[in-house]
Amino acid sequence: MNKPEALTASMPSSMPGPLSEPLDAADQALVDGVLACQLRALAKTITLTESQRDDHRARAQKVLEALLPHTGGAMRVGISGVPGVGKSTFIEALGLYLIEQGLRVAVLAVDPSSSVTGGSILGDKTRMEQLSQNPAAFIRPSPSACSLGGVAEKTRETLLVCEAAGFDVVIVETVGVGQSETAVAGMTDIFCLLQLPNAGDDLQAIKKGIMEIADLIVINKADIDPGAAMRARSQIKTALHMLRPASPNWTVPVLTLSALKKDGVAEFWNTVTDYRNALGASGEFEAKRRHQALAWMWDMIDSGLRNRFRSHPQVRQELPALAQAVEQGATTPAAAALRLLGYV
């Protein structure tokens, strides 16, 4: 696959320009460093976008605005699957293969945060030892910070920063729990679901809605039991016929491979290329990105409204008493909510 061309179109003259103020010297240095793919500047910029401080958030938005014209050129690949399916092994094998093809690869690995301590192990660089040492690769483990579905809130911003740095492929790995698949499918170009042979009733996956959002399904560890892998492939292909295709231009393929032995990795990437070509020819590829950007805006609006609501002085003053009243049954949740919402 050749290096992807930038997908961002120039804004019409009637559209508003950047909303941020001019950059100061420090932030301009970050922008210049990212565009030059200096790893230190790249890491510092990502850390800035992940910060919860208000002043850091303001700076991060200025930097992202400056980087935006340089984004959109990477292929965004989402990888998900249950723990133990071999996501890290597969991503390392895929990353090394892509580097051999002359591409530069960034991996955004979202690590689950403990709901008790709030900490994360962030051990993805250890699991991808060969890839992490390759100068054409960049691996960034980020804590989920207990966000919905285990996907870091700032993963989208990090993805844009990596694109501005010139990476040709950006891989987003989820922790494989609950609604993280939906979140990653909403920020990537192709969503790939890894499955295991002998994983059980394939109808369960349909019930969970996972297969409905998958653009490509892979049976990993096929070398352990090739017969079981082929049976699983056949069962999943049959199950897919029960679902309505997400795109009229694409039928979801089911592949078998062994990431450990690097068998089938080339076929996987050829399928990703076929997907991009099929959706690109119809205009669906660019339309998907536009819809994702709009959904991202509304997500940010919802998040901002929640933060403003919680920080409102009257809400902060009355919330503890109303929460206690709801717990004790003295008032209904709806009545308490309406009263609090009346302040904003």
N, C-alpha and C positions, 0 to 999 in steps of 0.2 A: 504493500500500500504506500502510495506516495504521501508526502507530507500534506496534510489537509490545508486547503485554502481558507482564508478568513471568511467567516460567514456573516459578519456584521456588515450591515448596509449603512451607507452614510445617511444622516438625518436630513429630512427635507428642510429647506431654509425657513419654513414657517414654524418648525418645531423649536421649543425652547432649548437653549444651550445648557451647559453644565450649571448645576445649582450651587456648587461649592465656591468658597472664596479662594483667592490665589494661595498657592503653597508657600510656606516659609522655606528657609534654606534646608532645615533638617528633613522635612518631608519631601522636598524636591530631590534630596540626596537618596532617599529611599526609592523614589520613583525611578531615578536614573540607575540605581543599583539593580532593581528588579528587571528593568529593560535590558540591562547588560548581563542578566542571569548570574549575578553575584549571590552566592548561597547565603552569605551573612545578611545581606539586605533583604533577600527573599524571606528568610526565617524571621527577621525583625518585623517585617511588614505583616506577616501572618500572625505573629504574636500580638501586634497592635490591633488587628481586626478581631482577635479573640478576647481582647480585654473588655472588662465590664465597666471600666471607669468612663464617665461621661466625656471627659476631655479627650480620652483615647478614642472613643467612638467617633467624635467629631473629626479628629485627625484622620482616622481610618477612612471615613467617607470621602474626605478630600483626596486622599491618595488613590482610592478606588476610582474616583471620577477621572483622575489624570491617567490612570492605567486603562480605563475602559476602551478607548479607541484601539488598543493593542490586543484586545481579547477576542475570542471567538474562533481562533484558528485550530484548536485542538479537538480531537475526538474524545468525547466524554463517555467513559464506560463505567457502569455500575455493576458491582459484583456482590452477590449476597448468597446466603445459604446457612444452614444450621451449623452450630459449632461442631467442629470435627470433620466437616465435609472436605477440608483441604483448601480453603480460600487462600491462605498465605502462600502455600506451596504453589498453587496455580498462578497467583499473581506474580510470584518471583519467576516462574518458568515463562510466563507470557512477557514480562518486562524484559528479561534477558533476550528473548526471541526478537522483540521489537527493536531493541538496541542493536542487535545484529543486522537488522534491516535498515539501520541508519536513523532511527527515530529516537527522540528523547522522551523519557517517561517520568511522570510524577504520580505518586501513590498517596492518596489521602485515606488513611486508615483510622476509622473512628473507634476509639476504645471505650468500653462501658465504664462509667463511673459508679463507685459504690454508693448505694442509697444510704448507707450507714456512716461511712467515713468521708465520702465525697472524693476519694482518691481513685486514681487509675494507674494501671501497670505500665501502659505505653510501651509494650514489648515487641511491636511489629518489626522494628529494625533488627531485633535479634532473630526473629523467625524468617526474615528475608535477608540473611547475612550477605550472600553474594550480590544481590541487587543493591543493597544499601551501600556497598563499597564501590559500585560502578559510577564513574564521574558523569555518565549520561542519565543517571537516575536521581530522583529526589523523593524521599519518603518522609511524610509528615504524619506521625501519630498524634491524634487530638482527642482529648477527653470529651465524652458526650455531655458531661455536666448535667446528667439526668434529664436531658431534653427528651421530648416525645419520640419514642421509637428508637432511641439510642443514636440518633444522628446529630452531630454537633451543629449548633445553631449557625455557626459561621462557616460551615463547609462550602456554601455557595461562594462566599467572598474569597475563601482560600483557593477555590477552583479558578476564579478569575485571575487571581494573582499569579498562579502557576501558568495560565495561558499567556499572560503578559510577559512572563519570563521566557517564553518561547518553547515550552514543552509541547510536543506533538500529540501526546496521548496523556490524558488525566484519568486515572483509575480511582474510583471511590468505592471503598470496601465498607460494608456495614457489619454490625455485630451479629446480624442474623436473628434479631428478636422482634416479634410483633410487627409494628407498623413502620419499622425502619425501612423495609423494602419499598413501601409507597413513597416515603420521603426521598429516597435515593433515585427512584424511577422518575420523580418530578424534577430532578436537576441534572440528569444525564441524557445522552443521546440514545444509548442502548442499554437496556437493563438485562443482565445475565444472571440466571438462577442456577446455582450448583446443587446437584442432587447426588445421593448415594445409592448404589445398588442395594437391593433388599431393604429399602427404607420404610417399607410398609405399604399401607393402602394409599395409592396415588390419588384417590378421590378426596382424601383429607386435605391435600394441597389445594384442590379446587375449592373446597369448603372455606379455606382460609383466604381465598382470593389472591393467592400468590401468583398462580399461573396466569391469571387474567392480565397481569401487568408485565409479565416476562416477554422480552423480545427474542430471547435465545435461552434454551435450557441445555445444561451440560450434565451428563452423568460422569462424575469424577471417580477415580480409583477403579477404573474398569479393568486394570491389570490383576486385581485381587481375585475377581471371579468374572471372567469375560461373559460367561453364559448368563449370569444374573444381570450384568450390565445391559446385555442385549434385550433381555426380557423387560427390564425396567424401561428401556428406550421404547419398546413396542407398546407397553402399557401407557406411558405418558403420551405418546403420539395418538393413541386411541382416545385418551381422556381429553386431549386438546380439541378433538373434533366436536366435543360437547359445548365448547365455548365459542363465542362470537369473536372473530379476529379483531384486534385493536386497530389494525390498518388494512385497508383493501389492497395495499400494495406489498404486503409481506405475510408469509405464512411462517409461524414460529418453528424453527428447526430444533431437533433434539439430537445432540452430539454425544459421543462417548469418547473419553480420553483418560490418560494417566498423566497427571501433572508431575508426579514423582519421576517418571521415566521420560517426560517431555514428549509423549506420544499424543498426537492430535492437536498440539498447540497451533501449528501452522494452519490446519484446517479451521480451527476456531477463528483465527484472525481473518482468514479469507471470507468466512461467513460474515464477520463484522463489516468487512469491506463491501460485500454484496448488499448488506442491509443499508449501508450509507448510500450506495449507488442507487438502490431501488427507491428509497424515500427521497433522495436528492433530485432524481429525475422528475418526480411528480410535484416537487415543491413542499412536500410534507415535512421534510427534515427541518427546513428553516421555519416553517409554521409552528412546528413543535417547540423550537427554541423561543419563538416569540410568545407563545402561550405560557411557557415556563417562566419567562421573565415577568409577565403580567401577574402570574400566580405568586411569584416571589414578592412583588410589590405589595399585594394584599396580605401576605403573611407578615411582612414587616409592619404594615399598618395595624393589623390585629395585635401584634406583639407590642407595638408602641402604645396603643390604646390601653392595653392591660397594665403596662408599666405606669402610665399617667394616672390611671384609675387608682392603683395601689398607692401612689405617692401623693394623692390629693389630701390636703390637711384634714378636711372633715371626714373623709373616708377612713383615714388612719386613726382618727379620734374615736369614731363610733364602731369600727369593725370588730374590735375585741368583744365589746358588750353584745353586739348583734350575733356574732358567732356563738357566743355562750348561750344566748337565748334560743338559737336554732338547735344547739346540741341538747338543751334541756326541754325542748318541745314547747317553749313559751311563745314562739312565733314560727311561721312557716318559712322555708328557704326562699320562696318566691317573694314574700312580703319583705324580708330582709334585703334581698337583692334589689328590689324596686326602690327601696328607701336609699340604699347606697348609690344606686345609679342616678338618683335624682340630684345628686350633688355635682355631677359632671355633665 
